[in-house]
Amino acid sequence: MNYSYIIIDDDQESVLKTKAMADSFSELDFVASANNYEDGLNLILEHTPQIVFLEIDPVNPASNLSLTLINELYRYLNVIPKIIITTARKDLAFDAIKYEVFDYLIKPLTRIDVVKSVLKLNKSIAPKEIFLEQSLVADEEPKVFPRQETPNQDQSLILCVKSYGDYRYIAAKDICYFQADNNSTDIYLNNGEMITAFKTLKHFEGVLSFPFIRIHNSYIVNRNYISRIHSGNSVCYIKNSAVKLPFSKSYKVNIDLIISDFSNGNYLEI
């Protein structure tokens, strides 16, 4: 899933460094930057980005950059962007927490900090349920229905592939990976079964979020079924099978996200 972002910082060198770091992530799409409170506010209202990288300890006090920008956003927007504070000061973190910012990154930014922020974004934006209608028209838009509220709120995501009155229900947690096949996609399940859907891999990339991650032009993998990552050979191994999926350089950042996510769990490296 992609996220649009704006940088608000009165230090141009810092803006360039933040943008360079963010641009190394395929999920992040740059919109614009501003160097003062008023221009930053106007950019957010005009473009409604999903992320704002905000400096709250400006070099020039006249820029008026501070956490009060967040209060102003509540005057105009129903949905506030994810605010990621980027500053060299650690002592402002407590104040930032009171404003419920999404993340607090200390300058100079490190890659692993941004990796963690992207992972948090993926986890915070999870679909309820996706209803996919299969047809022979590859570019036909899917029908999406919100899940009915039921007593079981922990029910996992269900994909429904419909074809000529045949409703095929697939639990997302049972999907190991997706493989592109021209204008269709083969869905491989953990029981060894394969189901073909007449949708492109790009379509599935757009409607699914973490733990489904694009690692190659031809593959989307369920991170939960990865048993091994071999960077030298550029392959991922699938649990309980002999399947090895290649990953390409253009999606290397997604492999980094997977590796980082493993290390953030109950993890011991030996």
C-alpha positions as CSV (number, residue, x, y, z in Angstrom):
1,M,0.0,0.0,0.0
2,N,1.3,3.5,-0.9
3,Y,1.2,6.6,1.3
4,S,1.5,10.2,0.2
5,Y,3.6,12.5,2.4
6,I,4.5,16.1,2.9
7,I,7.6,17.4,4.7
8,I,7.3,20.5,6.9
9,D,10.8,21.7,8.0
10,D,12.5,25.1,7.8
11,D,15.9,23.6,7.3
12,Q,16.3,22.9,3.5
13,E,19.2,20.5,4.0
14,S,17.1,18.5,6.5
15,V,14.2,18.5,4.0
16,L,16.4,16.9,1.3
17,K,17.7,14.3,3.8
18,T,14.2,13.3,4.9
19,K,13.0,13.1,1.3
20,A,16.1,11.0,0.3
21,M,15.4,8.6,3.1
22,A,11.6,8.4,2.3
23,D,12.2,8.0,-1.4
24,S,14.1,4.8,-0.8
25,F,10.8,3.2,0.2
26,S,8.5,2.4,-2.7
27,E,5.4,2.8,-0.4
28,L,6.1,6.5,0.2
29,D,5.0,9.1,-2.5
30,F,6.3,12.6,-2.1
31,V,3.8,15.4,-2.6
32,A,5.4,18.7,-1.5
33,S,7.4,20.4,1.2
34,A,7.0,23.7,3.2
35,N,9.3,25.7,5.5
36,N,6.8,27.5,7.7
37,Y,3.6,27.0,9.6
38,E,1.2,28.7,7.2
39,D,2.5,27.1,4.0
40,G,2.6,23.7,5.7
41,L,-1.0,24.0,6.8
42,N,-2.1,25.1,3.4
43,L,-0.3,22.2,1.7
44,I,-2.0,19.7,4.1
45,L,-5.4,21.1,3.5
46,E,-4.9,21.2,-0.3
47,H,-3.4,17.7,-0.8
48,T,-4.7,15.8,2.3
49,P,-1.6,13.6,2.5
50,Q,-1.6,10.4,4.6
51,I,1.7,11.3,6.3
52,V,3.3,14.6,7.5
53,F,6.9,14.7,8.5
54,L,7.0,17.6,10.9
55,E,9.9,19.5,12.5
56,I,8.8,21.1,15.8
57,D,12.1,22.7,16.8
58,P,12.8,25.0,13.9
59,V,16.1,26.7,13.1
60,N,14.2,30.0,12.5
61,P,11.6,30.7,15.2
62,A,9.8,33.0,12.7
63,S,8.7,29.8,10.8
64,N,6.3,29.1,13.8
65,L,6.7,25.4,13.4
66,S,5.4,23.5,16.4
67,L,2.9,21.0,17.6
68,T,0.1,23.6,17.5
69,L,-0.1,22.9,13.8
70,I,-1.9,19.6,14.8
71,N,-4.6,21.5,16.7
72,E,-5.3,23.7,13.6
73,L,-5.8,20.6,11.5
74,Y,-8.7,19.5,13.7
75,R,-10.5,22.7,12.8
76,Y,-10.7,21.6,9.1
77,L,-10.2,17.9,8.7
78,N,-12.3,14.9,9.8
79,V,-9.3,12.6,9.2
80,I,-5.9,13.9,10.5
81,P,-2.8,12.7,8.6
82,K,-0.3,10.5,10.4
83,I,2.0,13.0,12.0
84,I,5.6,11.8,12.2
85,I,7.8,14.2,14.2
86,T,11.4,14.6,12.9
87,T,13.6,16.5,15.2
88,A,17.0,16.4,16.9
89,R,15.5,17.1,20.4
90,K,14.5,14.1,22.5
91,D,13.0,16.2,25.3
92,L,10.0,17.2,23.2
93,A,8.8,13.6,23.0
94,F,6.4,13.8,26.0
95,D,4.7,16.9,24.6
96,A,4.4,15.1,21.2
97,I,2.7,12.1,22.9
98,K,0.0,14.4,24.3
99,Y,-0.8,15.4,20.8
100,E,-1.1,11.8,19.8
101,V,1.5,11.9,17.0
102,F,2.0,8.7,15.1
103,D,5.7,8.5,15.5
104,Y,8.7,10.4,16.9
105,L,12.0,10.1,14.9
106,I,15.3,11.6,16.1
107,K,17.5,13.3,13.5
108,P,19.6,12.3,11.8
109,L,17.0,9.7,10.6
110,T,18.1,6.1,10.3
111,R,16.8,3.6,7.8
112,I,15.6,1.2,10.5
113,D,13.5,3.9,12.2
114,V,11.7,4.7,8.9
115,V,11.3,0.9,8.3
116,K,9.5,0.6,11.7
117,S,7.3,3.5,10.9
118,V,6.2,2.0,7.6
119,L,5.5,-1.3,9.3
120,K,3.4,0.5,11.9
121,L,1.5,2.2,9.0
122,N,0.8,-1.1,7.4
123,K,-0.5,-2.6,10.6
124,S,-2.7,0.4,11.4
125,I,-4.5,0.3,8.0
126,A,-5.9,-3.2,7.8
127,P,-9.0,-4.0,5.6
128,K,-12.1,-5.5,7.2
129,E,-13.0,-7.8,4.4
130,I,-12.5,-7.9,0.6
131,F,-15.1,-9.3,-1.7
132,L,-13.5,-10.1,-5.1
133,E,-15.7,-10.8,-8.1
134,Q,-13.9,-12.9,-10.6
135,S,-14.7,-12.4,-14.3
136,L,-13.1,-12.8,-17.7
137,V,-12.6,-9.1,-17.9
138,A,-9.2,-8.6,-16.3
139,D,-9.5,-4.9,-15.6
140,E,-13.1,-5.0,-14.2
141,E,-13.2,-3.3,-10.8
142,P,-13.9,-5.6,-7.9
143,K,-17.0,-5.3,-5.7
144,V,-16.0,-4.4,-2.1
145,F,-18.4,-4.9,0.8
146,P,-17.7,-4.0,4.4
147,R,-17.9,-6.9,6.8
148,Q,-21.1,-7.3,8.8
149,E,-20.5,-6.8,12.5
150,T,-20.6,-10.2,14.3
151,P,-19.9,-11.4,17.8
152,N,-16.6,-12.8,16.6
153,Q,-14.5,-9.6,16.0
154,D,-11.3,-11.7,15.6
155,Q,-12.6,-13.3,12.4
156,S,-9.8,-13.2,9.8
157,L,-10.0,-11.6,6.4
158,I,-12.0,-13.7,3.8
159,L,-11.5,-13.4,0.1
160,C,-14.6,-14.5,-1.9
161,V,-13.8,-15.3,-5.6
162,K,-17.1,-15.4,-7.5
163,S,-17.4,-16.9,-11.0
164,Y,-20.8,-17.7,-12.7
165,G,-22.6,-18.2,-9.4
166,D,-19.8,-20.2,-7.8
167,Y,-18.7,-18.5,-4.6
168,R,-15.2,-19.6,-3.5
169,Y,-14.3,-18.5,0.0
170,I,-10.6,-18.3,0.9
171,A,-9.2,-17.4,4.4
172,A,-6.4,-14.9,3.8
173,K,-4.4,-16.5,6.5
174,D,-4.3,-19.7,4.4
175,I,-2.7,-18.0,1.4
176,C,1.1,-18.6,1.0
177,Y,1.7,-16.4,-2.0
178,F,0.3,-15.0,-5.3
179,Q,1.9,-15.6,-8.7
180,A,1.2,-13.5,-11.8
181,D,0.1,-15.2,-14.9
182,N,-0.5,-12.6,-17.6
183,N,-3.9,-11.1,-16.8
184,S,-4.7,-13.6,-14.2
185,T,-3.2,-14.5,-10.8
186,D,-2.6,-18.0,-9.3
187,I,-3.3,-18.1,-5.5
188,Y,-1.3,-20.8,-3.7
189,L,-2.7,-22.1,-0.4
190,N,-1.0,-23.7,2.6
191,N,-2.6,-27.1,1.7
192,G,-0.9,-27.2,-1.7
193,E,-4.0,-26.2,-3.6
194,M,-3.8,-23.5,-6.3
195,I,-6.7,-21.3,-7.4
196,T,-6.7,-19.0,-10.4
197,A,-8.4,-15.6,-10.3
198,F,-8.8,-13.4,-13.3
199,K,-7.3,-10.4,-11.7
200,T,-3.9,-9.0,-12.2
201,L,-1.2,-9.1,-9.5
202,K,-1.3,-5.3,-9.3
203,H,-5.0,-5.5,-8.4
204,F,-4.2,-7.8,-5.4
205,E,-1.3,-5.5,-4.4
206,G,-3.8,-2.6,-4.2
207,V,-6.5,-4.3,-2.1
208,L,-4.3,-6.3,0.3
209,S,-2.0,-5.0,3.0
210,F,0.5,-6.5,5.5
211,P,1.3,-9.4,5.8
212,F,1.0,-9.6,2.0
213,I,4.0,-7.9,0.5
214,R,5.1,-7.5,-3.1
215,I,8.6,-8.9,-3.6
216,H,8.8,-9.3,-7.4
217,N,7.0,-8.3,-10.5
218,S,5.5,-11.8,-10.4
219,Y,5.0,-12.5,-6.7
220,I,3.2,-11.3,-3.6
221,V,4.1,-13.3,-0.5
222,N,2.4,-13.8,2.8
223,R,5.2,-12.8,5.3
224,N,3.9,-15.4,7.8
225,Y,4.8,-18.3,5.4
226,I,8.4,-17.2,4.9
227,S,10.9,-19.6,6.6
228,R,14.1,-18.3,5.2
229,I,15.5,-15.3,3.2
230,H,18.7,-15.7,1.3
231,S,19.9,-12.3,0.3
232,G,22.9,-13.6,-1.8
233,N,20.6,-15.7,-4.0
234,S,17.7,-13.2,-3.8
235,V,15.1,-15.9,-2.8
236,C,12.5,-16.4,-0.1
237,Y,11.7,-20.0,1.1
238,I,8.1,-21.0,1.8
239,K,7.4,-23.0,5.0
240,N,6.8,-26.7,4.7
241,S,7.5,-26.8,1.0
242,A,10.3,-26.8,-1.6
243,V,9.1,-23.5,-3.0
244,K,11.6,-20.7,-3.4
245,L,10.3,-17.3,-4.5
246,P,12.7,-14.8,-6.1
247,F,12.8,-11.2,-5.0
248,S,14.0,-8.4,-7.2
249,K,16.2,-5.3,-6.5
250,S,13.3,-3.0,-7.1
251,Y,11.4,-4.6,-4.2
252,K,14.4,-5.0,-1.9
253,V,13.0,-2.4,0.5
254,N,10.0,-4.7,1.1
255,I,12.4,-7.6,2.0
256,D,14.0,-5.2,4.5
257,L,10.6,-4.6,6.0
258,I,10.0,-8.3,6.4
259,I,13.4,-8.8,8.0
260,S,12.8,-5.9,10.4
261,D,9.3,-7.2,11.3
262,F,10.7,-10.6,12.2
263,S,13.3,-8.9,14.5
264,N,10.6,-6.8,16.2
265,G,8.7,-9.9,17.4
266,N,9.6,-12.6,20.0
267,Y,13.0,-13.0,18.4
268,L,16.4,-14.4,19.1
269,E,19.3,-14.2,16.7
270,I,22.1,-16.7,17.1
